[in-house]
Amino acid sequence: MARSDATALPPHPRRTADVDDDFSAEVLRDTWIPHYLPHWTTPDRSRARTGFTDAGLDLRIDADQLDWRDEDAPLRVSNLQTGTFSGAVGSTRGTHRHRPDGLVVRTFTPLRTPLTPDRGRIDVTLRASADPDCMTAIWLVGTEHLDPRHSGEICVAEIDADAIGRSTRVRCGIKAHHDDRLRDDMITVVVAEDSHDVLTWTVIWGGGTTTIGCQGRVVHTFDQAPTYPLLLMIDVFEMSPGRGTYPKAATVRRVQAWQG
């Protein structure tokens, strides 16, 4: 397990962000699709539970929420993502073929790409869930609508509730999935930040490198980067049969994105 770098991240681009949402309008803008990979399941199972608060947007797990798929139970999730794509019902074409156990399209989901950059910078400011058996995650994944090989993933942060304390243990890196031009390169890093607090996680990618940061400091730089459209996913998962009190939640404070 490594410690994060002490190097400062580059400054924000000088131009206006392509997306800048602090959720104060108390409405989900067209950027956001409040479903988790809806093509692999059904709308009642993929739909996010959300609520606006003074702190931002809560992504909730509620006591009566259904598992994302029966095959994956116990697994409940509330997610925002910035793109969708699937093939026809019954096909195996669709964004994020992340499981080897026969994912097939159950709900046709047309192509939507409100935010799918192939390079750029994204800052996500949130408070991770400290609720039992929960994981908060930030990912960029290939849309695959142009080519099934466009499936690579940048894992910006995966934060388990039991990894949160005065410092935070986080998983980050690159997952190749079905892109043979990438290689899996995931690491576990300790950052000197308490994810009970609101923290800003950053990804900067393009030109063959990917840099992941937290609170303006470099966590790690990887020597590879996907070169095709990626959609952003922000989510909270519960991986238990109902332990703890409800609702469980992660709170998204702000998202800024610069494409290109």
Summary of the structure (lengths in Angstrom):
residues: 260
radius of gyration: 17.1
end to end distance: 32.1
largest distance: 48.4
contacts: 870
relative contact order: 0.26
helix: 5%
strand: 43%
